[in-house]
Amino acid sequence: MKNLGHRIWGYLLVAALLVLWEVSARLIVPGSTTWPPFTTVLSSLVTGLLGGELLYVVGSSLFRMGSGFVIGSTLGVVLGLAMGLSTPLRQMLGSLVEIMRPIPAAAIIPPLIFILGIDDALKVFVVSLAVFFPVVINTLSGTLNVETTYLDVARTFGVNRLRTVRRVVLPAVMPYVFAGMRTSLAIALITTVVAEMIAGSGGIGYYIINMQYAMRPGDMYAAVIVLSLLGYTLNQLFRLWERNTLAWSRK
């Protein structure tokens, strides 16, 4: 009941902000060409969704984001496990990972345009790279934190290395993996939009920039609202998947 009350207050806060938006646009800056009322934006949102224009650009962005997220997460989990289980590999690659990790994904887009052009390959590569580092760091941390007692018991009973990884290491590491992936999910969406804005060739990021240049603020803000709803929905779906998967892995 207490959580429900907090959630209701959260929804009321969102409603209050939308009312403030409407009032400020109509009374404080009436007739503004850059700050339309929320009802105008809502009309643009409905028109864009029913007309299919917004759905198309969202679909393009979701494809790029999803592809990059899967590739980056998979590589991050595999390399994180390998580095955690192999001291020589960790010593060899640890410094390289730490050197590359602080580089913003957006910073490598301009040089990559020379190599990959502005097609989907560029966006997927950049998203994969942005997703990779949080996942590999979390997976490595989880692998190093596996209770040595469990590993010793498995070794005592003669359990082979592959079975030990599958039965002992992976269940212990899964919470760390999902924590990294949950962080990377938001990063993937942000990176996709930024990549589309910088190297535009479709997608919701490119759409937002086009609406800005065309002086169509209603459509521009409608796309931003779609982004916020998309991010919220993806996060909720991921949390549901995480909860079910972790419950299954503990059995």
Buried (B, 14 or more C-beta within 10 A) or exposed (E): EEEEEEEEEEEEEEEEEBEEBBEBBBEEEEEEEEBBBBBBBBBBBEBBBEEEBBEBBBEBBBBBBBBBBBBBBBBBBEBBBBBBBEEEEBEEBEEEBEEEEEEEBBEBBEEBEEEBEBEBBBBBBBBBBBBBBBBBBBBBBBBBEBEEEBBEEBBEEEBEEEEBBEEBBBBBBBBBBBBBBBBBBBBBBBBBBBBBBBBBBBBBBBBBBBBBEEEBBBBBBBBBBBBEEBBEEBBEEBEEEBEEEBEEBEE
